Every structure is written in C-alpha cells, then in structure tokens.
Amino acid sequence: MNTGWPEALVIAIIVIGGVALISTWVASRAGVASEKAKGTNAEQYGKLVADYEDLTRETREVQAAMQADLAGLREKVGSIERMMREVG
C-alpha cells in the first residue's frame, strides 16, 4: 500500500500533535511538582530563618549577662586588691 503526500501529511500532523500534547502534559505535571517543592523549601527556609533569629537573640542576651557578671567580678577583684594593699 502506497500512501501519497496528503495521507503522509495527515499522519505527520497527528504524530506531531500527539507528541506536543504529551510533552505539554508532562511539562505541566513537572511544573506543579516544582511549585510544590518550592513551597516546601520556602517553608523550611522560613523556619530556619526564625530559628537563626531566636539563636541570635539568645546569644545577645547571654553576652549582655556575661558582661554584667564580668563587671561585677571586676568590682569584687578591685575591692579585694584594695583590701590586700591596705593590709599588706
């Protein structure tokens, strides 16, 4: 059976249309999966940022408390040194 150019053209159009339809469907499913992954990553990133901000705040509070403790210790050492000079 020989096919002429009109039949070959119709078959080619059907094959190209089928490939285009399948590739569009696959691309849309991949896009949906990609957007879902982006949403999950953005949520995880937001949690990480919040944890980092909490850690930063806690570190600053600890540093401030340590500075106050060191200032108190310096005063105590200074008064002990004065007492030692007075006695010795």
C-alpha positions in Angstrom: 0.0 0.0 0.0 1.5 3.3 -1.1 0.5 6.5 0.7 0.5 9.8 -1.0 1.7 13.0 0.3 -1.7 14.1 1.7 -2.0 11.0 3.8 1.6 11.3 5.0 1.0 14.9 5.9 -2.1 14.0 8.0 -0.2 11.2 9.8 2.7 13.6 10.5 0.3 16.2 11.9 -1.3 13.6 14.1 2.1 12.3 15.4 3.4 15.9 16.0 0.1 16.8 17.7 0.3 13.7 19.9 3.9 14.4 20.9 3.1 18.1 21.6 0.1 17.0 23.7 2.1 14.5 25.8 5.0 16.9 26.3 2.6 19.7 27.4 1.0 17.3 29.9 4.4 16.2 31.2 5.7 19.8 31.5 2.6 20.9 33.4 2.9 18.0 35.9 6.6 18.8 36.3 5.7 22.5 36.9 3.2 21.5 39.6 5.8 19.3 41.3 8.3 22.1 41.0 6.0 24.7 42.6 5.2 22.2 45.4 8.9 21.7 46.1 9.5 25.5 46.1 6.7 25.9 48.6 8.2 23.3 50.9 11.7 24.8 50.5 10.3 28.3 51.3 8.6 27.0 54.4 11.8 25.2 55.6 13.8 28.4 54.8 11.3 30.4 56.9 11.7 28.1 59.8 15.5 28.2 59.5 15.4 32.0 59.5 13.2 32.1 62.6 15.5 29.6 64.4 18.5 31.7 63.5 16.8 34.9 64.7 16.0 33.2 68.0 19.6 32.0 68.4 20.9 35.5 67.6 18.6 37.0 70.3 19.6 34.4 72.9 23.3 34.9 72.1 22.9 38.7 72.6 21.1 38.1 75.9 23.8 35.7 77.1 26.6 38.2 76.1 24.9 41.0 78.0 24.5 38.8 81.1 28.2 37.8 80.8 29.3 41.4 80.5 27.3 42.3 83.7 28.8 39.3 85.5 32.3 40.3 84.4 31.7 43.9 85.6 30.6 42.6 89.0 33.7 40.4 89.2 36.0 43.3 88.3 34.5 45.3 91.1 35.0 42.4 93.6 38.6 41.9 92.4 39.2 45.6 92.7 38.0 45.7 96.2 39.9 42.6 97.2 43.1 44.2 95.7 42.4 47.4 97.8 42.0 45.4 100.9 45.2 43.5 100.2 47.1 46.8 99.7 45.7 48.2 103.0 46.5 45.0 104.9 49.9 44.3 103.3 
